[in-house]
Amino acid sequence: MPNHNHHRHPAGPNLRPAPPPLLPLLLPARVPEYTSSSSQVVTAIETGGEAGWGGVGGGGDAENSDEWNERIAFDEVPYRSQWLTGIGLAFFFLNLCLFAMNCVLISLRFYWRPGSLVNSFTDQFESLFISAIYGIPHVGSWLLAVMEALFWIYVGLSTLVSAGLYLTLWSTQVFPIHTMTPVWVFPAYPLLLTAPFGANLISAASKTNQLHVINTVPVALAAVTAQGTGFLISFMVCAAFLYRLMTQKLPRDHQRPGVFISIGPGGFTCAGLVELGNLSTEIFPPDFMGGPTGQHAVYVLRLLAYMTGLWLWGLSIWFFLVSVGSLWKYLSPAGKGKLRFQMTWFSFVFPNTALVTATEALGSAFDSPGLKIFGCVLAACLVLVWIMVLTKMLRCLWRREL
C-alpha cells in the first residue's frame, strides 16, 4: 500500500480547524489521514474472530468492502468447547468497538476535511475499499425477522453499490495493467458474503426450530444469485490478474500482500454453497420443483453444491499456494526488510478466513476427519498471523510510521 503522507495538507481555507492534539497518537493529529483502507483491521477481526456462536454472526465495516462476513472461522470449527466460545465472544465485542471507532473516525475525517467524502469515490486507491448481534437462542425470534429484513437490504445495497462503484471507477480513473492486483475485486466483495450470510441466517432458524419465521426458499435463492454474480465478477478480475502476472511478473513489494485477496472469492463461495447444501432439506419443501420427485431434487441440489464447492476449494488452495510462494523471496537474507508494514498486511488474514471456513464446511459435509483437522490447523495459524499483523500495526502506530 502506498504511503499516504503525500495526502497531508496544512490547515488552510479547505480545512476546518482541528483542535490541538493532546497526544501524538490521538484523534486530531491523525484523523485527516484516516482512509477507508485503514478499516481493514475491522474486516480482519470480523472474518477471523467474530462471534456467530450458533446464532447470527453479524457486524460489518461500512467503510470496507467486507461489510458483512460469513459465519466465522471459530464458529465453523467442528470441535466445540467453552473456551472457544469465549474467544469468539471476545472477538465479537472487540469488533463492535472497532466498528464504532471506524464510523467515528471516518466521519470526523469527512468533517475536518471538506470534499474528502466525494474525493474518496474517485481516488484511484481508496475507492476500491469503500464497498468493502447476540445469538438467536439468547434473544428471541424477533431477531430472525430483523435479520431477514437486513438480508434483503444488504442484497439490494450490495448489488447497487458494486455496480455504481465500478461505473464510477471506469468513468473517472485509468488503471494501468502493471498496477493490477486482486484489490480490483473489492467493489464486488460485498456480493461474495451473501451466501454465507443467507446460510448463517437459515442455520440460526433451523437450530432454534424457528424456520417458519423466515422465508427460507427466497433467501436461499437470492443468496445463490447474488453470490454467483459476485464470484463471476471476481473470477474475471482474477483472470485479468493472471494475465498481468504473465506479462508483468509479480506485484511490487508494497502490493505483494494483496495477492492473497485472490483466495477470497472461491473460498467464500465454496463456504456459502456448501452450507446451503447442508441445509437443503430445511430450506426446500418435499414437493420442491413439483410432483413426487421433489425430494430427489433437494438431494441433487445438495450434491451439486458439494461438487461445486470442491472445485472452488481447489481454486482457493491453488491461489493460496501462489500467494505464499510470492512471499518466499522475503525469507532470504537479500529480501529481508523489503516488505515494510502497510495496512494491506491484513490481506494475510481476512481472505484466508474464506479458505478456513470452506475447508471446515467441506469437512462437515463429507464427515472427513482429515479436512476437519486441516481446517482447525489453518484456523490456529490464522489466529497467530492476525496477532502478528496486529502487533506490527500497533508498533508502527506507536512509532508514527503509518
Solvent accessible surface area in square Angstrom, and as a share of the most:
residue,aa,sasa,rsa
1,M,17,0.07
2,P,55,0.34
3,N,83,0.43
4,H,27,0.12
5,N,70,0.36
6,H,125,0.56
7,H,62,0.28
8,R,103,0.38
9,H,109,0.49
10,P,117,0.74
11,A,90,0.70
12,G,33,0.32
13,P,141,0.89
14,N,115,0.59
15,L,32,0.16
16,R,101,0.37
17,P,119,0.75
18,A,45,0.35
19,P,68,0.43
20,P,105,0.66
21,P,79,0.49
22,L,150,0.75
23,L,108,0.54
24,P,76,0.48
25,L,68,0.34
26,L,72,0.36
27,L,77,0.38
28,P,27,0.17
29,A,32,0.25
30,R,42,0.15
31,V,3,0.02
32,P,26,0.16
33,E,33,0.15
34,Y,27,0.10
35,T,14,0.08
36,S,1,0.01
37,S,0,0.00
38,S,24,0.15
39,S,0,0.00
40,Q,2,0.01
41,V,9,0.05
42,V,0,0.00
43,T,0,0.00
44,A,0,0.00
45,I,2,0.01
46,E,0,0.00
47,T,0,0.00
48,G,12,0.12
49,G,0,0.00
50,E,1,0.00
51,A,1,0.01
52,G,0,0.00
53,W,36,0.13
54,G,23,0.22
55,G,2,0.02
56,V,0,0.00
57,G,4,0.04
58,G,1,0.01
59,G,14,0.13
60,G,11,0.10
61,D,1,0.00
62,A,53,0.41
63,E,30,0.13
64,N,1,0.01
65,S,0,0.00
66,D,0,0.00
67,E,52,0.24
68,W,26,0.09
69,N,4,0.02
70,E,1,0.01
71,R,27,0.10
72,I,4,0.02
73,A,2,0.01
74,F,15,0.06
75,D,19,0.10
76,E,17,0.07
77,V,13,0.08
78,P,35,0.22
79,Y,115,0.44
80,R,128,0.47
81,S,40,0.26
82,Q,159,0.71
83,W,170,0.60
84,L,11,0.06
85,T,46,0.27
86,G,35,0.33
87,I,60,0.30
88,G,3,0.03
89,L,55,0.28
90,A,63,0.49
91,F,25,0.11
92,F,5,0.02
93,F,107,0.45
94,L,72,0.36
95,N,0,0.00
96,L,69,0.34
97,C,86,0.51
98,L,32,0.16
99,F,62,0.26
100,A,54,0.42
101,M,79,0.35
102,N,0,0.00
103,C,44,0.26
104,V,80,0.46
105,L,16,0.08
106,I,6,0.03
107,S,64,0.41
108,L,48,0.24
109,R,18,0.07
110,F,41,0.17
111,Y,119,0.45
112,W,28,0.10
113,R,30,0.11
114,P,59,0.37
115,G,40,0.39
116,S,4,0.03
117,L,89,0.44
118,V,105,0.61
119,N,91,0.47
120,S,3,0.02
121,F,76,0.32
122,T,48,0.28
123,D,41,0.21
124,Q,76,0.34
125,F,38,0.16
126,E,7,0.03
127,S,0,0.00
128,L,10,0.05
129,F,1,0.01
130,I,21,0.11
131,S,1,0.01
132,A,0,0.00
133,I,55,0.28
134,Y,97,0.37
135,G,1,0.01
136,I,1,0.01
137,P,79,0.50
138,H,112,0.50
139,V,50,0.29
140,G,23,0.22
141,S,48,0.31
142,W,149,0.52
143,L,9,0.04
144,L,0,0.00
145,A,52,0.40
146,V,63,0.36
147,M,1,0.00
148,E,16,0.07
149,A,52,0.41
150,L,71,0.35
151,F,0,0.00
152,W,101,0.35
153,I,97,0.49
154,Y,22,0.08
155,V,22,0.13
156,G,33,0.31
157,L,101,0.50
158,S,5,0.03
159,T,63,0.37
160,L,128,0.64
161,V,56,0.32
162,S,4,0.02
163,A,62,0.48
164,G,34,0.33
165,L,7,0.03
166,Y,19,0.07
167,L,115,0.57
168,T,42,0.24
169,L,5,0.02
170,W,182,0.64
171,S,81,0.52
172,T,71,0.41
173,Q,42,0.19
174,V,124,0.71
175,F,46,0.19
176,P,53,0.33
177,I,61,0.31
178,H,93,0.42
179,T,35,0.20
180,M,0,0.00
181,T,9,0.05
182,P,0,0.00
183,V,14,0.08
184,W,50,0.17
185,V,0,0.00
186,F,0,0.00
187,P,0,0.00
188,A,0,0.00
189,Y,0,0.00
190,P,3,0.02
191,L,3,0.01
192,L,0,0.00
193,L,0,0.00
194,T,0,0.00
195,A,0,0.00
196,P,0,0.00
197,F,1,0.01
198,G,0,0.00
199,A,0,0.00
200,N,2,0.01
201,L,0,0.00
202,I,0,0.00
203,S,7,0.04
204,A,1,0.01
205,A,0,0.00
206,S,27,0.18
207,K,118,0.50
208,T,30,0.17
209,N,133,0.68
210,Q,31,0.14
211,L,48,0.24
212,H,155,0.69
213,V,43,0.25
214,I,8,0.04
215,N,90,0.46
216,T,17,0.10
217,V,39,0.22
218,P,63,0.40
219,V,0,0.00
220,A,3,0.03
221,L,88,0.44
222,A,20,0.16
223,A,0,0.00
224,V,63,0.36
225,T,93,0.54
226,A,7,0.05
227,Q,1,0.01
228,G,29,0.28
229,T,60,0.35
230,G,0,0.00
231,F,26,0.11
232,L,106,0.53
233,I,44,0.23
234,S,0,0.00
235,F,103,0.43
236,M,125,0.56
237,V,21,0.12
238,C,8,0.05
239,A,51,0.40
240,A,37,0.29
241,F,1,0.00
242,L,67,0.33
243,Y,130,0.49
244,R,6,0.02
245,L,31,0.15
246,M,165,0.74
247,T,70,0.41
248,Q,76,0.34
249,K,159,0.67
250,L,72,0.36
251,P,1,0.01
252,R,133,0.49
253,D,42,0.22
254,H,53,0.23
255,Q,31,0.14
256,R,15,0.06
257,P,1,0.01
258,G,2,0.02
259,V,0,0.00
260,F,10,0.04
261,I,2,0.01
262,S,3,0.02
263,I,0,0.00
264,G,0,0.00
265,P,4,0.02
266,G,3,0.02
267,G,0,0.00
268,F,0,0.00
269,T,6,0.03
270,C,0,0.00
271,A,0,0.00
272,G,0,0.00
273,L,29,0.14
274,V,0,0.00
275,E,8,0.04
276,L,12,0.06
277,G,4,0.03
278,N,52,0.26
279,L,22,0.11
280,S,2,0.01
281,T,54,0.31
282,E,68,0.30
283,I,4,0.02
284,F,21,0.09
285,P,57,0.36
286,P,99,0.62
287,D,90,0.47
288,F,37,0.15
289,M,146,0.65
290,G,41,0.39
291,G,47,0.45
292,P,133,0.83
293,T,86,0.50
294,G,0,0.00
295,Q,64,0.28
296,H,124,0.55
297,A,23,0.18
298,V,1,0.00
299,Y,110,0.42
300,V,82,0.47
301,L,63,0.31
302,R,55,0.20
303,L,102,0.51
304,L,104,0.52
305,A,13,0.10
306,Y,25,0.09
307,M,80,0.36
308,T,55,0.32
309,G,0,0.00
310,L,63,0.31
311,W,207,0.72
312,L,16,0.08
313,W,50,0.17
314,G,34,0.32
315,L,53,0.26
316,S,1,0.01
317,I,39,0.20
318,W,122,0.43
319,F,9,0.04
320,F,51,0.21
321,L,112,0.56
322,V,44,0.25
323,S,0,0.00
324,V,70,0.40
325,G,45,0.43
326,S,5,0.03
327,L,34,0.17
328,W,180,0.63
329,K,86,0.36
330,Y,20,0.08
331,L,117,0.58
332,S,45,0.29
333,P,123,0.78
334,A,85,0.66
335,G,4,0.04
336,K,138,0.58
337,G,70,0.67
338,K,107,0.46
339,L,31,0.15
340,R,170,0.62
341,F,14,0.06
342,Q,30,0.13
343,M,13,0.06
344,T,8,0.05
345,W,24,0.09
346,F,0,0.00
347,S,1,0.00
348,F,18,0.08
349,V,0,0.00
350,F,1,0.00
351,P,0,0.00
352,N,16,0.08
353,T,0,0.00
354,A,0,0.00
355,L,2,0.01
356,V,3,0.02
357,T,0,0.00
358,A,0,0.00
359,T,0,0.00
360,E,0,0.00
361,A,1,0.01
362,L,0,0.00
363,G,0,0.00
364,S,56,0.36
365,A,23,0.18
366,F,80,0.33
367,D,101,0.52
368,S,29,0.19
369,P,90,0.57
370,G,49,0.47
371,L,33,0.17
372,K,36,0.15
373,I,100,0.51
374,F,80,0.33
375,G,0,0.00
376,C,33,0.20
377,V,79,0.45
378,L,25,0.13
379,A,6,0.05
380,A,58,0.45
381,C,63,0.38
382,L,10,0.05
383,V,37,0.21
384,L,118,0.59
385,V,47,0.27
386,W,24,0.08
387,I,84,0.42
388,M,92,0.41
389,V,0,0.00
390,L,37,0.19
391,T,80,0.47
392,K,62,0.26
393,M,16,0.07
394,L,96,0.48
395,R,117,0.43
396,C,8,0.05
397,L,63,0.31
398,W,193,0.68
399,R,129,0.47
400,R,114,0.41
401,E,84,0.37
402,L,40,0.20
